[in-house]
């Protein structure tokens, strides 16, 4: 052997293997493989330890459901669930990038916070949520952002109760125009333009308000102000 531990093949070990400042090296690829003999319930685990704690950090793979878990001080920090596509993408210092999956932020706590944006600056800047559509071929009436409020109905079907949408009405450079629409449901009927804010005008029940405030259809119920 040319190094402290030189093995060709597999190591079956029940005790710790202690090394100091060692690494795995190969002329082509370096590989460390943790293999369980049970592919239905087994777990592959890497523990990061210090003198006070043998598992201060963990990377765990659960073979039963193809799930990666990253833990810090025995608290779950991140789960990558391949089957359920809970997350599939890349996390970098500039953000999270995903491709073709729906990312779920879930909590079972009553009135628990699923997602929080926090700004810790001491100036007057707020926490900001941005919806950005990055396209090489923008077109008039493209949707820019969409928020969908969903819940089961009495039949157990997922239903879209309220929708908020932002549209680019005119994408011409120098003539940009936009609209913000709130859609609601009443007695089984969708009211797409419950509230429409468009190019400086506001309308109720109309997609194209022609004045600062316009109510379309039926009695407006507007009192003098």
N, C-alpha and C positions, 0 to 999 in steps of 0.2 A: 504493500500500500504506500502511496505517495503522500497521503494526508492523514490526519488523526483518525478519521472515519472514512473508509473507502469501501462502498458496498455496491455490488451489481446484483440487482434483484430486490426482494422485499424484506423488510424488517418487521417481525412480530414482537411487540414489546408491551409489557404490563407495567414496567417501572419507568421512571424519568430517565431521559438521556441528557446529561449535563455537559454543555460545552460553553466556552467563553470566547465570544467574538468570532465565531466560526460562520461559514457560509457555504452554500451549495454552489458548485461550479461545474460546468460542462462546456465542452468546446462548441456545442451547438445550442442546446437548450438546458436551462436549469429547472428542475421539477421537484416539487415536494408533494407527494400524493398521500392523502389520508383516506384509507379504504376500510369500510365496514363490511362485515360478512353478512349483514342483514340489510337488504335493500328496501324493505318495507317499513321498518321501525328504527333503523339505525340512525346515528348522528355522528357527523364529522365535526370536530371541535378544535379550534386553536385558542389557547388561553394565553393572555399576556399577564405576567405576574411581576410582583415586586416582593421585597422581604416581608411585607405586612399582609399581602393579599395574593393568593394563587390564581385569582381570576378577576383582576382589576379591569380587564378588557377581554372581550370574547368575539370571535367570529365563528358562528355555528351554522351548519347546514343540516336541515332535517330531510332525510331521504324519503320520508313517508309522503310529503306533499311538495317536494322540490322547493323548499323555502330557505332563504338565507336570512340570518338574524345577526345584527351587529349590536353588541351590548357594551355599556360602560358602567362600571361599579354595580354590576348585576341588574342594571335597568335597561330595558329594551329601547334602543335609539333609532333603529332603522330595520325594516323588514322588506326583503325583495321576494315577492311571491310570483314565481313563474307561471303557475297554472291559472291563477286568478288575475294575472297581469296587474297586480297592485301597483307595481312600479317597474318600468323597463326603460332605461335611458342612461344618462350620464349626469353626475353631479360634479360641478367644478366650482372654483372660487367665484365665477361670474354667474352661476345659476344652475338650474336643472333643465336638462333637455330630454324630452321623451319622443318616441316615434310610434304612432299608430295604436296607442293604448289610452285608456281612461284611468287617471290617477285618483284614487279614493282616499280622502281624509275622513276617518270615521271615529266617532266616540259614542259610548253607551251611557255617558253621564248625563243626567237630566240638566238641560240648559247648558251643557258643556260646550266649550269653544272648540270647533273643528280646525279653524285656521285663523291665526292672528298675525297681523302686520304691525310691527312695533318700530317706532322711530325714537332713538335715544339721543338725538342731537339737542343741544340747549338753545337752538334758535327757534324761529317760528315755523319751521318746515314740518309738514305732517307725514304720517305714514301714507304711502301712495300705492294704489292698485291700478295697474295699467293693462288695458287690452290693446294689443297691437297686431294688426294684420299686415304681414310683410309679403307683398306680392309684386311680381314684375309686370303684371297686366291689370292694374286697377280699373274698375268700371263703375259708372254711375249706378247708384242704388245697391252697391255692395254692402253687406253687413260687416261692421267693424268689430262689434262686441255683442254678446248675448248672455243674459242671466235668466235661468229657468228655475222657477220655484216648483218643486215636484213633491207629490205625496200620493199614497194609495187612496183610491175612492172606495165606496162601500162594497164593490165587487172584487177588491184586491188588485185592481189594475193601477199601475203607476200613471198618474195624471199630471199634466202641466197646468197648474192653477193660475199662475201669474208669470208673464214674460216681460222682460225689459230688454230692449234692443236699441243699438246705435247704428245708424246707416250713413254712408257717404252718398249724399244725393247727387252732388256734382264733384267729380275728381279733377276737373281742369285746373291746372296750375294758375293761381291768381284769382280763381272764381270758386274756390271750394265752398260747398254748402253741405250741411249735415242735418240730421233729424234724430230725435230720441223718442221712442214709443213705448208706452205701457199698455199691455194687453191683459184683459181679465175675462173671467167666465161668469155667466149668470144664468141659472135655470137651464144648464146644459148647452148654452149658446156662447160662442166666443165673441167677445167684443175687442177686435184687433186694435182699434184706435180709441181705446178708453181715454187715453191722454196722449196727444202728439205735440211735441215741441219741435218746430221746423223753421229754420232760417229766421229766427227771432220772433216767430209767431207761436201761439199756443192754441190748440184746438181740442175739443172734446167730441168724440164720435166722428171725426173727420180726419182723413189722411193728409189733407192739404189746407190747413187754416190760412185764410186770405187776409186776416187782420190780426192785431195784437192778441185778441182773445175771441174765439169763435166757438159757439155751441151749435152742433148740428143735430136736427131731428127731435121732435117732441117738444115738451115744455122745458125751457132752460132752467127755470127755477132760480134765476139770478136776480138778486135784490139790488136796489140802488146802493152804491157805495159812496 
